[in-house]
């Protein structure tokens, strides 16, 4: 019964959020057009509900050819491919706001597993692939809360970024998303929404550990 209610919530609140945030969104659109390389949105194929592809919307924060430069799909702290305005948008998570249109369309939900790019999805074991996207991907989720500053982790490790993702971050994210699928409820989603706001304001906040005591144990960070 919760999924239909959740969809109604997504429609109502995505419309409200777009209307309320338009005074912020419109100036950002103008500034992005006038700065960097002059493009506003970044569209990327991601894996969605029941493992189907969809185009995720984001504000453009990096050079157009960034997936083919440097560390590819992995972004480091102070990555030289990030545009001057892009750094601010990424730090505040404002770059994720265009995903409100994905929510309105039904590609995504406010809360859910983060949608993977094809490369990382292919590397995920099949038994895990079949479980993660039984729920629509979200703008935020438990993985987004735990990995609030993923770029910092890449910058601190001595392992190559791709290897660190495949061996440490990726597997743990999968464990977190499977946990979410088993514990999905209005209460869980509300807590994740609150925690998302808190970690944006206080990046080092670890309140999720006491709110969700049965989370899988982290390894390697």
N, CA and C atoms as a LAMMPS dump frame, in Angstrom:
ITEM: TIMESTEP
0
ITEM: NUMBER OF ATOMS
663
ITEM: BOX BOUNDS ff ff ff
-5.0000000000000000e+02 5.0000000000000000e+02
-5.0000000000000000e+02 5.0000000000000000e+02
-5.0000000000000000e+02 5.0000000000000000e+02
ITEM: ATOMS id mol type element x y z
1 1 1 N 0.817 -1.219 0
2 1 2 C 0 0 0
3 1 3 C 0.856 1.277 0
4 2 1 N 2.105 1.175 0.444
5 2 2 C 2.897 2.39 0.576
6 2 3 C 3.314 2.979 -0.772
7 3 1 N 3.584 2.129 -1.778
8 3 2 C 4.095 2.629 -3.063
9 3 3 C 3.134 3.6 -3.754
10 4 1 N 1.811 3.321 -3.843
11 4 2 C 0.903 4.308 -4.451
12 4 3 C 0.876 5.629 -3.693
13 5 1 N 0.936 5.542 -2.362
14 5 2 C 0.955 6.761 -1.538
15 5 3 C 2.24 7.534 -1.789
16 6 1 N 3.33 6.798 -1.901
17 6 2 C 4.63 7.429 -2.155
18 6 3 C 4.624 8.147 -3.5
19 7 1 N 4.008 7.535 -4.519
20 7 2 C 3.933 8.162 -5.837
21 7 3 C 3.112 9.445 -5.785
22 8 1 N 2.013 9.436 -5.06
23 8 2 C 1.196 10.639 -4.902
24 8 3 C 1.997 11.735 -4.209
25 9 1 N 2.72 11.352 -3.175
26 9 2 C 3.601 12.288 -2.462
27 9 3 C 4.617 12.886 -3.437
28 10 1 N 5.229 12.039 -4.274
29 10 2 C 6.244 12.51 -5.225
30 10 3 C 5.678 13.54 -6.192
31 11 1 N 4.481 13.289 -6.713
32 11 2 C 3.863 14.211 -7.678
33 11 3 C 3.563 15.555 -7.027
34 12 1 N 2.915 15.512 -5.871
35 12 2 C 2.51 16.746 -5.191
36 12 3 C 3.725 17.577 -4.789
37 13 1 N 4.697 16.921 -4.157
38 13 2 C 5.812 17.678 -3.601
39 13 3 C 6.856 18.052 -4.658
40 14 1 N 6.941 17.32 -5.757
41 14 2 C 7.844 17.762 -6.828
42 14 3 C 7.294 19.022 -7.491
43 15 1 N 5.97 19.08 -7.682
44 15 2 C 5.347 20.29 -8.233
45 15 3 C 5.54 21.477 -7.292
46 16 1 N 5.319 21.252 -6.004
47 16 2 C 5.504 22.319 -5.014
48 16 3 C 6.957 22.783 -4.977
49 17 1 N 7.877 21.822 -4.988
50 17 2 C 9.298 22.16 -4.904
51 17 3 C 9.751 22.961 -6.127
52 18 1 N 9.304 22.564 -7.309
53 18 2 C 9.663 23.291 -8.536
54 18 3 C 9.144 24.727 -8.47
55 19 1 N 7.899 24.898 -7.993
56 19 2 C 7.308 26.234 -7.892
57 19 3 C 8.048 27.085 -6.854
58 20 1 N 8.311 26.496 -5.69
59 20 2 C 8.951 27.242 -4.597
60 20 3 C 10.402 27.59 -4.934
61 21 1 N 11.088 26.658 -5.594
62 21 2 C 12.516 26.851 -5.871
63 21 3 C 12.8 27.591 -7.172
64 22 1 N 11.765 27.907 -7.926
65 22 2 C 11.981 28.59 -9.211
66 22 3 C 12.785 29.897 -9.077
67 23 1 N 12.617 30.684 -7.99
68 23 2 C 13.453 31.889 -7.859
69 23 3 C 14.947 31.575 -7.72
70 24 1 N 15.274 30.344 -7.317
71 24 2 C 16.68 29.922 -7.243
72 24 3 C 17.102 29.279 -8.56
73 25 1 N 16.222 28.445 -9.115
74 25 2 C 16.556 27.691 -10.319
75 25 3 C 16.783 28.596 -11.532
76 26 1 N 15.935 29.604 -11.685
77 26 2 C 16.026 30.473 -12.866
78 26 3 C 17.353 31.25 -12.907
79 27 1 N 17.788 31.896 -11.798
80 27 2 C 19.092 32.567 -11.838
81 27 3 C 20.248 31.601 -12.111
82 28 1 N 20.163 30.36 -11.585
83 28 2 C 21.222 29.381 -11.834
84 28 3 C 21.291 29.041 -13.317
85 29 1 N 20.133 28.879 -13.936
86 29 2 C 20.076 28.605 -15.374
87 29 3 C 20.774 29.725 -16.15
88 30 1 N 20.485 30.962 -15.781
89 30 2 C 21.078 32.116 -16.473
90 30 3 C 22.596 32.158 -16.263
91 31 1 N 23.033 31.946 -15.013
92 31 2 C 24.461 31.991 -14.7
93 31 3 C 25.229 30.876 -15.404
94 32 1 N 24.643 29.693 -15.464
95 32 2 C 25.314 28.589 -16.154
96 32 3 C 25.447 28.863 -17.655
97 33 1 N 24.437 29.522 -18.192
98 33 2 C 24.476 29.856 -19.615
99 33 3 C 25.591 30.862 -19.909
100 34 1 N 25.842 31.725 -18.943
101 34 2 C 26.825 32.794 -19.15
102 34 3 C 28.238 32.413 -18.712
103 35 1 N 28.391 31.297 -17.995
104 35 2 C 29.709 30.917 -17.477
105 35 3 C 30.105 29.535 -17.978
106 36 1 N 31.309 29.105 -17.592
107 36 2 C 31.779 27.779 -17.958
108 36 3 C 31.77 27.594 -19.465
109 37 1 N 31.197 26.489 -19.919
110 37 2 C 31.11 26.201 -21.349
111 37 3 C 29.74 26.549 -21.915
112 38 1 N 28.91 27.206 -21.098
113 38 2 C 27.643 27.721 -21.592
114 38 3 C 26.502 26.734 -21.684
115 39 1 N 26.682 25.539 -21.138
116 39 2 C 25.547 24.62 -21.165
117 39 3 C 24.958 24.472 -19.765
118 40 1 N 23.668 24.211 -19.704
119 40 2 C 22.913 24.308 -18.453
120 40 3 C 22.694 22.956 -17.788
121 41 1 N 22.189 21.999 -18.553
122 41 2 C 21.848 20.697 -17.987
123 41 3 C 22.8 19.611 -18.48
124 42 1 N 22.964 18.633 -17.627
125 42 2 C 23.761 17.453 -17.96
126 42 3 C 22.821 16.252 -17.914
127 43 1 N 22.711 15.546 -19.022
128 43 2 C 21.842 14.372 -19.095
129 43 3 C 22.717 13.13 -19.206
130 44 1 N 22.377 12.128 -18.422
131 44 2 C 23.179 10.908 -18.431
132 44 3 C 22.277 9.687 -18.284
133 45 1 N 22.584 8.633 -19.043
134 45 2 C 21.84 7.394 -18.928
135 45 3 C 22.136 6.743 -17.578
136 46 1 N 21.093 6.417 -16.852
137 46 2 C 21.228 5.727 -15.58
138 46 3 C 20.289 4.524 -15.535
139 47 1 N 20.564 3.618 -14.607
140 47 2 C 19.713 2.449 -14.415
141 47 3 C 18.605 2.813 -13.437
142 48 1 N 17.352 2.527 -13.824
143 48 2 C 16.215 2.897 -12.991
144 48 3 C 15.366 1.715 -12.567
145 49 1 N 14.105 1.987 -12.335
146 49 2 C 13.154 1.005 -11.821
147 49 3 C 13.142 -0.257 -12.681
148 50 1 N 13.263 -1.399 -12.043
149 50 2 C 13.309 -2.712 -12.703
150 50 3 C 14.405 -2.786 -13.764
151 51 1 N 15.504 -2.053 -13.478
152 51 2 C 16.722 -2.085 -14.295
153 51 3 C 16.533 -1.517 -15.703
154 52 1 N 15.564 -0.627 -15.879
155 52 2 C 15.371 0.046 -17.159
156 52 3 C 16.151 1.358 -17.186
157 53 1 N 16.6 1.763 -18.375
158 53 2 C 17.363 2.999 -18.514
159 53 3 C 16.441 4.227 -18.516
160 54 1 N 16.985 5.338 -18.025
161 54 2 C 16.323 6.628 -18.143
162 54 3 C 17.403 7.709 -18.151
163 55 1 N 17.045 8.919 -18.577
164 55 2 C 17.983 10.041 -18.595
165 55 3 C 17.831 10.861 -17.321
166 56 1 N 18.879 10.896 -16.514
167 56 2 C 18.848 11.684 -15.287
168 56 3 C 19.215 13.131 -15.614
169 57 1 N 18.541 14.08 -14.94
170 57 2 C 18.798 15.509 -15.127
171 57 3 C 19.681 16.026 -13.991
172 58 1 N 20.683 16.822 -14.358
173 58 2 C 21.485 17.534 -13.363
174 58 3 C 21.891 18.875 -13.951
175 59 1 N 22.19 19.834 -13.071
176 59 2 C 22.824 21.049 -13.571
177 59 3 C 24.253 20.696 -13.976
178 60 1 N 24.721 21.272 -15.051
179 60 2 C 26.078 21.013 -15.53
180 60 3 C 27.095 21.613 -14.552
181 61 1 N 28.029 20.787 -14.098
182 61 2 C 29.045 21.253 -13.146
183 61 3 C 30.466 20.957 -13.612
184 62 1 N 30.591 20.202 -14.712
185 62 2 C 31.916 19.802 -15.183
186 62 3 C 32.061 20.1 -16.67
187 63 1 N 33.279 20.014 -17.154
188 63 2 C 33.528 20.193 -18.577
189 63 3 C 32.756 19.147 -19.38
190 64 1 N 32.328 19.504 -20.57
191 64 2 C 31.488 18.616 -21.37
192 64 3 C 32.111 17.252 -21.613
193 65 1 N 33.4 17.223 -21.839
194 65 2 C 34.066 15.966 -22.184
195 65 3 C 34.686 15.293 -20.956
196 66 1 N 34.241 15.664 -19.752
197 66 2 C 34.865 15.167 -18.522
198 66 3 C 34.865 13.644 -18.376
199 67 1 N 33.823 12.895 -18.865
200 67 2 C 33.888 11.433 -18.723
201 67 3 C 35.061 10.805 -19.461
202 68 1 N 35.63 11.542 -20.435
203 68 2 C 36.754 11.017 -21.218
204 68 3 C 38.086 11.633 -20.813
205 69 1 N 38.069 12.371 -19.671
206 69 2 C 39.276 13.047 -19.199
207 69 3 C 39.576 12.591 -17.773
208 70 1 N 40.846 12.486 -17.434
209 70 2 C 41.246 12.224 -16.055
210 70 3 C 40.685 10.931 -15.493
211 71 1 N 39.925 11.035 -14.387
212 71 2 C 39.422 9.853 -13.674
213 71 3 C 38.056 9.4 -14.175
214 72 1 N 37.651 9.878 -15.349
215 72 2 C 36.408 9.389 -15.961
216 72 3 C 35.164 9.732 -15.171
217 73 1 N 34.381 8.7 -14.807
218 73 2 C 33.104 8.926 -14.114
219 73 3 C 33.285 9.189 -12.622
220 74 1 N 34.503 9.055 -12.111
221 74 2 C 34.775 9.31 -10.695
222 74 3 C 35.3 10.728 -10.534
223 75 1 N 34.675 11.472 -9.612
224 75 2 C 35.06 12.872 -9.384
225 75 3 C 35.811 12.994 -8.068
226 76 1 N 36.977 13.633 -8.104
227 76 2 C 37.8 13.819 -6.916
228 76 3 C 37.53 15.179 -6.287
229 77 1 N 37.959 15.342 -5.039
230 77 2 C 37.908 16.645 -4.396
231 77 3 C 38.824 17.591 -5.17
232 78 1 N 38.333 18.792 -5.454
233 78 2 C 39.069 19.805 -6.227
234 78 3 C 39.439 19.28 -7.616
235 79 1 N 38.556 18.5 -8.197
236 79 2 C 38.782 17.951 -9.523
237 79 3 C 38.916 19.103 -10.523
238 80 1 N 39.988 19.138 -11.323
239 80 2 C 40.202 20.252 -12.266
240 80 3 C 39.138 20.321 -13.367
241 81 1 N 38.345 19.276 -13.532
242 81 2 C 37.308 19.278 -14.565
243 81 3 C 36.041 20.013 -14.112
244 82 1 N 35.945 20.316 -12.817
245 82 2 C 34.777 21.008 -12.287
246 82 3 C 34.86 22.495 -12.62
247 83 1 N 33.775 23.069 -13.12
248 83 2 C 33.744 24.499 -13.447
249 83 3 C 33.695 25.319 -12.157
250 84 1 N 34.065 26.604 -12.202
251 84 2 C 34.033 27.432 -10.979
252 84 3 C 32.68 27.42 -10.283
253 85 1 N 31.613 27.573 -11.029
254 85 2 C 30.282 27.55 -10.417
255 85 3 C 29.876 26.123 -10.039
256 86 1 N 30.414 25.157 -10.768
257 86 2 C 30.075 23.761 -10.519
258 86 3 C 30.48 23.288 -9.138
259 87 1 N 31.593 23.802 -8.627
260 87 2 C 32.05 23.411 -7.295
261 87 3 C 31.024 23.759 -6.229
262 88 1 N 30.476 24.952 -6.316
263 88 2 C 29.443 25.383 -5.366
264 88 3 C 28.179 24.541 -5.507
265 89 1 N 27.761 24.29 -6.744
266 89 2 C 26.537 23.52 -6.97
267 89 3 C 26.669 22.097 -6.444
268 90 1 N 27.853 21.506 -6.594
269 90 2 C 28.066 20.136 -6.119
270 90 3 C 28.13 20.082 -4.601
271 91 1 N 28.819 21.046 -3.995
272 91 2 C 28.968 21.044 -2.54
273 91 3 C 27.626 21.2 -1.836
274 92 1 N 26.76 22.03 -2.393
275 92 2 C 25.452 22.282 -1.789
276 92 3 C 24.381 21.304 -2.267
277 93 1 N 24.745 20.455 -3.247
278 93 2 C 23.813 19.484 -3.855
279 93 3 C 22.726 20.161 -4.702
280 94 1 N 22.891 21.462 -4.976
281 94 2 C 21.921 22.157 -5.833
282 94 3 C 21.934 21.563 -7.24
283 95 1 N 23.072 20.989 -7.635
284 95 2 C 23.149 20.395 -8.974
285 95 3 C 22.166 19.232 -9.167
286 96 1 N 21.653 18.679 -8.054
287 96 2 C 20.717 17.561 -8.13
288 96 3 C 19.258 18.021 -8.313
289 97 1 N 18.989 19.309 -8.131
290 97 2 C 17.598 19.783 -8.126
291 97 3 C 16.828 19.53 -9.431
292 98 1 N 17.469 19.563 -10.608
293 98 2 C 16.702 19.249 -11.816
294 98 3 C 16.074 17.856 -11.813
295 99 1 N 16.534 16.998 -10.916
296 99 2 C 15.942 15.669 -10.816
297 99 3 C 14.497 15.718 -10.309
298 100 1 N 14.067 16.887 -9.862
299 100 2 C 12.645 17.065 -9.525
300 100 3 C 11.774 16.776 -10.743
301 101 1 N 12.294 17.068 -11.936
302 101 2 C 11.545 16.768 -13.162
303 101 3 C 11.518 15.26 -13.426
304 102 1 N 12.6 14.561 -13.046
305 102 2 C 12.589 13.103 -13.139
306 102 3 C 11.542 12.499 -12.2
307 103 1 N 11.416 13.103 -11.018
308 103 2 C 10.419 12.632 -10.049
309 103 3 C 9.019 12.868 -10.592
310 104 1 N 8.787 14.051 -11.134
311 104 2 C 7.475 14.388 -11.681
312 104 3 C 7.099 13.446 -12.823
313 105 1 N 8.066 13.105 -13.664
314 105 2 C 7.823 12.203 -14.79
315 105 3 C 7.567 10.769 -14.335
316 106 1 N 8.075 10.412 -13.163
317 106 2 C 7.911 9.05 -12.673
318 106 3 C 9.139 8.183 -12.836
319 107 1 N 10.252 8.766 -13.341
320 107 2 C 11.507 8.014 -13.47
321 107 3 C 12.128 7.745 -12.105
322 108 1 N 11.912 8.699 -11.179
323 108 2 C 12.553 8.639 -9.876
324 108 3 C 11.551 8.958 -8.778
325 109 1 N 12.019 8.797 -7.542
326 109 2 C 11.259 9.18 -6.36
327 109 3 C 12.142 10.138 -5.55
328 110 1 N 11.585 10.763 -4.53
329 110 2 C 12.42 11.6 -3.667
330 110 3 C 13.439 10.734 -2.929
331 111 1 N 12.992 9.592 -2.419
332 111 2 C 13.856 8.698 -1.648
333 111 3 C 13.939 7.352 -2.345
334 112 1 N 15.154 6.827 -2.477
335 112 2 C 15.335 5.524 -3.096
336 112 3 C 16.804 5.254 -3.335
337 113 1 N 17.129 4.111 -3.915
338 113 2 C 18.536 3.823 -4.242
339 113 3 C 19.034 4.789 -5.314
340 114 1 N 20.257 5.224 -5.201
341 114 2 C 20.802 6.121 -6.22
342 114 3 C 21.008 5.348 -7.52
343 115 1 N 20.616 5.93 -8.665
344 115 2 C 20.738 5.237 -9.948
345 115 3 C 22.188 5.172 -10.418
346 116 1 N 22.635 3.99 -10.79
347 116 2 C 24.017 3.782 -11.208
348 116 3 C 24.212 4.062 -12.693
349 117 1 N 25.435 4.431 -13.046
350 117 2 C 25.794 4.496 -14.456
351 117 3 C 26.016 3.067 -14.934
352 118 1 N 25.943 2.874 -16.242
353 118 2 C 26.008 1.536 -16.824
354 118 3 C 27.268 0.78 -16.406
355 119 1 N 28.404 1.47 -16.421
356 119 2 C 29.684 0.835 -16.118
357 119 3 C 29.693 0.214 -14.728
358 120 1 N 29.187 0.947 -13.735
359 120 2 C 29.171 0.441 -12.361
360 120 3 C 28.091 -0.615 -12.161
361 121 1 N 26.988 -0.478 -12.902
362 121 2 C 25.911 -1.46 -12.793
363 121 3 C 26.356 -2.815 -13.349
364 122 1 N 27.064 -2.794 -14.462
365 122 2 C 27.542 -4.035 -15.073
366 122 3 C 28.477 -4.781 -14.125
367 123 1 N 29.254 -4.035 -13.349
368 123 2 C 30.204 -4.654 -12.415
369 123 3 C 29.542 -5.191 -11.155
370 124 1 N 28.249 -4.907 -10.972
371 124 2 C 27.525 -5.36 -9.789
372 124 3 C 27.058 -6.804 -9.974
373 125 1 N 27.254 -7.676 -8.978
374 125 2 C 26.795 -9.069 -9.096
375 125 3 C 25.308 -9.161 -9.415
376 126 1 N 24.909 -10.129 -10.24
377 126 2 C 23.537 -10.252 -10.717
378 126 3 C 22.535 -10.388 -9.58
379 127 1 N 22.889 -11.163 -8.544
380 127 2 C 21.936 -11.361 -7.442
381 127 3 C 21.626 -10.059 -6.715
382 128 1 N 22.541 -9.094 -6.804
383 128 2 C 22.322 -7.779 -6.191
384 128 3 C 21.561 -6.878 -7.151
385 129 1 N 21.91 -6.934 -8.446
386 129 2 C 21.199 -6.143 -9.459
387 129 3 C 19.696 -6.377 -9.389
388 130 1 N 19.316 -7.634 -9.213
389 130 2 C 17.893 -7.997 -9.223
390 130 3 C 17.128 -7.451 -8.021
391 131 1 N 17.854 -7.029 -6.987
392 131 2 C 17.199 -6.566 -5.756
393 131 3 C 17.14 -5.044 -5.633
394 132 1 N 18.205 -4.366 -6.083
395 132 2 C 18.338 -2.929 -5.816
396 132 3 C 17.191 -2.119 -6.398
397 133 1 N 16.843 -2.381 -7.67
398 133 2 C 15.884 -1.513 -8.345
399 133 3 C 14.472 -2.078 -8.407
400 134 1 N 14.1 -2.796 -7.342
401 134 2 C 12.701 -3.16 -7.173
402 134 3 C 11.917 -1.935 -6.692
403 135 1 N 12.662 -0.897 -6.289
404 135 2 C 12.081 0.404 -5.932
405 135 3 C 12.684 1.458 -6.857
406 136 1 N 11.925 2.515 -7.131
407 136 2 C 12.432 3.576 -8.01
408 136 3 C 13.659 4.238 -7.385
409 137 1 N 14.624 4.608 -8.211
410 137 2 C 15.792 5.322 -7.683
411 137 3 C 15.371 6.688 -7.139
412 138 1 N 16.172 7.216 -6.22
413 138 2 C 15.795 8.461 -5.561
414 138 3 C 16.778 9.593 -5.766
415 139 1 N 16.285 10.817 -5.551
416 139 2 C 17.172 11.985 -5.543
417 139 3 C 18.173 11.835 -4.4
418 140 1 N 17.67 11.297 -3.288
419 140 2 C 18.539 10.988 -2.164
420 140 3 C 18.163 9.612 -1.638
421 141 1 N 18.995 9.091 -0.768
422 141 2 C 18.747 7.776 -0.194
423 141 3 C 19.754 7.513 0.905
424 142 1 N 19.713 6.337 1.464
425 142 2 C 20.635 6.04 2.56
426 142 3 C 22.085 6.09 2.071
427 143 1 N 22.33 5.69 0.816
428 143 2 C 23.68 5.772 0.276
429 143 3 C 24.17 7.204 0.158
430 144 1 N 23.272 8.119 -0.194
431 144 2 C 23.627 9.541 -0.318
432 144 3 C 23.96 10.131 1.044
433 145 1 N 23.284 9.662 2.082
434 145 2 C 23.537 10.158 3.436
435 145 3 C 24.884 9.658 3.946
436 146 1 N 25.115 8.359 3.815
437 146 2 C 26.368 7.773 4.308
438 146 3 C 27.568 8.311 3.531
439 147 1 N 27.411 8.461 2.199
440 147 2 C 28.508 8.947 1.357
441 147 3 C 28.286 10.409 0.993
442 148 1 N 28.036 11.224 1.997
443 148 2 C 27.801 12.649 1.79
444 148 3 C 28.979 13.3 1.08
445 149 1 N 30.206 12.898 1.432
446 149 2 C 31.397 13.501 0.826
447 149 3 C 32.254 12.408 0.205
448 150 1 N 31.703 11.75 -0.795
449 150 2 C 32.405 10.648 -1.449
450 150 3 C 33.692 11.121 -2.11
451 151 1 N 33.684 12.345 -2.63
452 151 2 C 34.874 12.876 -3.298
453 151 3 C 36.059 12.939 -2.34
454 152 1 N 35.79 13.224 -1.071
455 152 2 C 36.846 13.291 -0.065
456 152 3 C 37.482 11.912 0.139
457 153 1 N 36.651 10.862 0.145
458 153 2 C 37.163 9.504 0.329
459 153 3 C 38.115 9.124 -0.799
460 154 1 N 37.74 9.473 -2.041
461 154 2 C 38.608 9.176 -3.178
462 154 3 C 39.941 9.908 -3.049
463 155 1 N 39.888 11.116 -2.511
464 155 2 C 41.098 11.93 -2.406
465 155 3 C 42.017 11.448 -1.291
466 156 1 N 41.461 10.723 -0.31
467 156 2 C 42.254 10.28 0.845
468 156 3 C 42.884 8.899 0.654
469 157 1 N 42.26 8.068 -0.182
470 157 2 C 42.76 6.711 -0.339
471 157 3 C 44.032 6.666 -1.181
472 158 1 N 44.869 5.653 -0.917
473 158 2 C 46.068 5.473 -1.718
474 158 3 C 45.78 4.538 -2.907
475 159 1 N 44.585 3.956 -2.926
476 159 2 C 44.199 3.071 -4.02
477 159 3 C 43.782 3.897 -5.231
478 160 1 N 43.954 3.387 -6.453
479 160 2 C 43.421 4.07 -7.634
480 160 3 C 41.906 4.231 -7.485
481 161 1 N 41.34 5.37 -7.916
482 161 2 C 39.911 5.629 -7.708
483 161 3 C 38.987 4.516 -8.195
484 162 1 N 39.238 3.989 -9.403
485 162 2 C 38.379 2.932 -9.949
486 162 3 C 38.421 1.69 -9.063
487 163 1 N 39.614 1.317 -8.632
488 163 2 C 39.767 0.14 -7.775
489 163 3 C 39.081 0.363 -6.434
490 164 1 N 39.219 1.582 -5.884
491 164 2 C 38.604 1.899 -4.583
492 164 3 C 37.081 1.801 -4.672
493 165 1 N 36.524 2.259 -5.795
494 165 2 C 35.076 2.149 -5.96
495 165 3 C 34.663 0.684 -6.056
496 166 1 N 35.334 -0.079 -6.912
497 166 2 C 34.944 -1.464 -7.156
498 166 3 C 35.099 -2.341 -5.92
499 167 1 N 36.123 -2.068 -5.097
500 167 2 C 36.412 -2.948 -3.967
501 167 3 C 35.832 -2.473 -2.643
502 168 1 N 35.604 -1.164 -2.508
503 168 2 C 35.175 -0.633 -1.201
504 168 3 C 33.819 0.062 -1.279
505 169 1 N 33.745 1.153 -2.04
506 169 2 C 32.534 1.971 -2.044
507 169 3 C 31.362 1.259 -2.707
508 170 1 N 31.563 0.738 -3.909
509 170 2 C 30.479 0.088 -4.638
510 170 3 C 29.8 -1.037 -3.868
511 171 1 N 30.565 -2.018 -3.355
512 171 2 C 29.938 -3.111 -2.607
513 171 3 C 29.163 -2.64 -1.379
514 172 1 N 29.704 -1.635 -0.671
515 172 2 C 28.995 -1.163 0.518
516 172 3 C 27.724 -0.408 0.141
517 173 1 N 27.781 0.357 -0.942
518 173 2 C 26.561 1.03 -1.404
519 173 3 C 25.476 0.009 -1.725
520 174 1 N 25.863 -1.089 -2.348
521 174 2 C 24.886 -2.139 -2.677
522 174 3 C 24.258 -2.708 -1.41
523 175 1 N 25.072 -2.925 -0.381
524 175 2 C 24.548 -3.426 0.892
525 175 3 C 23.546 -2.44 1.491
526 176 1 N 23.866 -1.147 1.392
527 176 2 C 22.969 -0.118 1.931
528 176 3 C 21.644 -0.097 1.172
529 177 1 N 21.697 -0.218 -0.149
530 177 2 C 20.465 -0.16 -0.944
531 177 3 C 19.596 -1.4 -0.729
532 178 1 N 20.226 -2.55 -0.53
533 178 2 C 19.459 -3.755 -0.21
534 178 3 C 18.8 -3.6 1.158
535 179 1 N 19.535 -2.999 2.098
536 179 2 C 18.954 -2.711 3.419
537 179 3 C 17.719 -1.828 3.27
538 180 1 N 17.823 -0.799 2.412
539 180 2 C 16.689 0.105 2.225
540 180 3 C 15.486 -0.657 1.679
541 181 1 N 15.714 -1.531 0.71
542 181 2 C 14.609 -2.293 0.13
543 181 3 C 13.878 -3.139 1.153
544 182 1 N 14.622 -3.621 2.146
545 182 2 C 14.016 -4.456 3.189
546 182 3 C 13.311 -3.621 4.258
547 183 1 N 13.677 -2.342 4.35
548 183 2 C 13.159 -1.494 5.432
549 183 3 C 12.342 -0.306 4.935
550 184 1 N 11.946 -0.322 3.658
551 184 2 C 11.211 0.805 3.1
552 184 3 C 9.893 1.024 3.84
553 185 1 N 9.649 2.252 4.233
554 185 2 C 8.418 2.642 4.935
555 185 3 C 8.366 4.159 4.96
556 186 1 N 7.23 4.697 5.347
557 186 2 C 7.107 6.145 5.467
558 186 3 C 8.104 6.674 6.497
559 187 1 N 8.251 5.963 7.629
560 187 2 C 9.161 6.408 8.693
561 187 3 C 10.611 6.416 8.205
562 188 1 N 11.01 5.365 7.482
563 188 2 C 12.378 5.294 6.954
564 188 3 C 12.641 6.438 5.98
565 189 1 N 11.696 6.669 5.067
566 189 2 C 11.863 7.748 4.083
567 189 3 C 11.923 9.115 4.746
568 190 1 N 11.099 9.33 5.748
569 190 2 C 11.101 10.619 6.446
570 190 3 C 12.432 10.849 7.143
571 191 1 N 12.96 9.823 7.785
572 191 2 C 14.249 9.947 8.465
573 191 3 C 15.365 10.246 7.461
574 192 1 N 15.35 9.575 6.311
575 192 2 C 16.384 9.802 5.301
576 192 3 C 16.288 11.224 4.759
577 193 1 N 15.061 11.727 4.592
578 193 2 C 14.873 13.091 4.108
579 193 3 C 15.45 14.098 5.106
580 194 1 N 15.188 13.885 6.383
581 194 2 C 15.718 14.77 7.435
582 194 3 C 17.245 14.679 7.489
583 195 1 N 17.758 13.45 7.427
584 195 2 C 19.207 13.244 7.487
585 195 3 C 19.913 13.887 6.293
586 196 1 N 19.266 13.862 5.124
587 196 2 C 19.846 14.496 3.938
588 196 3 C 20.036 15.99 4.168
589 197 1 N 19.012 16.63 4.72
590 197 2 C 19.105 18.068 5.018
591 197 3 C 20.223 18.332 6.033
592 198 1 N 20.34 17.459 7.031
593 198 2 C 21.346 17.66 8.077
594 198 3 C 22.764 17.509 7.544
595 199 1 N 22.997 16.506 6.68
596 199 2 C 24.369 16.307 6.198
597 199 3 C 24.782 17.363 5.178
598 200 1 N 23.797 17.997 4.54
599 200 2 C 24.132 19.117 3.657
600 200 3 C 24.604 20.306 4.494
601 201 1 N 23.905 20.545 5.614
602 201 2 C 24.267 21.651 6.499
603 201 3 C 25.488 21.318 7.352
604 202 1 N 25.588 20.039 7.774
605 202 2 C 26.698 19.601 8.63
606 202 3 C 27.284 18.325 8.027
607 203 1 N 28.21 18.445 7.07
608 203 2 C 28.729 17.291 6.323
609 203 3 C 29.288 16.16 7.178
610 204 1 N 29.775 16.464 8.365
611 204 2 C 30.366 15.424 9.213
612 204 3 C 29.362 14.77 10.149
613 205 1 N 28.088 15.114 9.989
614 205 2 C 27.044 14.548 10.843
615 205 3 C 26.935 13.04 10.624
616 206 1 N 26.899 12.273 11.711
617 206 2 C 26.767 10.811 11.629
618 206 3 C 25.549 10.319 12.405
619 207 1 N 24.507 11.131 12.462
620 207 2 C 23.302 10.775 13.198
621 207 3 C 22.651 9.506 12.649
622 208 1 N 22.888 9.23 11.36
623 208 2 C 22.275 8.043 10.753
624 208 3 C 22.669 6.761 11.498
625 209 1 N 23.824 6.763 12.131
626 209 2 C 24.28 5.558 12.844
627 209 3 C 23.397 5.235 14.041
628 210 1 N 22.876 6.275 14.69
629 210 2 C 21.988 6.035 15.834
630 210 3 C 20.535 5.89 15.406
631 211 1 N 20.152 6.507 14.289
632 211 2 C 18.773 6.381 13.804
633 211 3 C 18.539 5.031 13.129
634 212 1 N 19.578 4.513 12.473
635 212 2 C 19.464 3.218 11.786
636 212 3 C 20.563 2.294 12.317
637 213 1 N 20.318 1.724 13.468
638 213 2 C 21.351 0.928 14.163
639 213 3 C 21.626 -0.41 13.485
640 214 1 N 20.721 -0.834 12.602
641 214 2 C 20.902 -2.134 11.951
642 214 3 C 21.502 -2.012 10.547
643 215 1 N 22.074 -0.849 10.223
644 215 2 C 22.739 -0.689 8.928
645 215 3 C 23.895 -1.666 8.796
646 216 1 N 24.19 -2.118 7.575
647 216 2 C 25.382 -2.964 7.374
648 216 3 C 26.633 -2.224 7.852
649 217 1 N 27.567 -2.97 8.369
650 217 2 C 28.805 -2.373 8.875
651 217 3 C 29.718 -1.957 7.719
652 218 1 N 30.278 -0.766 7.844
653 218 2 C 31.17 -0.253 6.805
654 218 3 C 32.541 -0.918 6.906
655 219 1 N 33.186 -1.103 5.744
656 219 2 C 34.526 -1.685 5.693
657 219 3 C 35.406 -0.816 4.803
658 220 1 N 36.606 -0.547 5.252
659 220 2 C 37.562 0.13 4.397
660 220 3 C 37.541 1.64 4.434
661 221 1 N 36.682 2.244 5.294
662 221 2 C 36.72 3.714 5.441
663 221 3 C 36.083 4.097 6.766
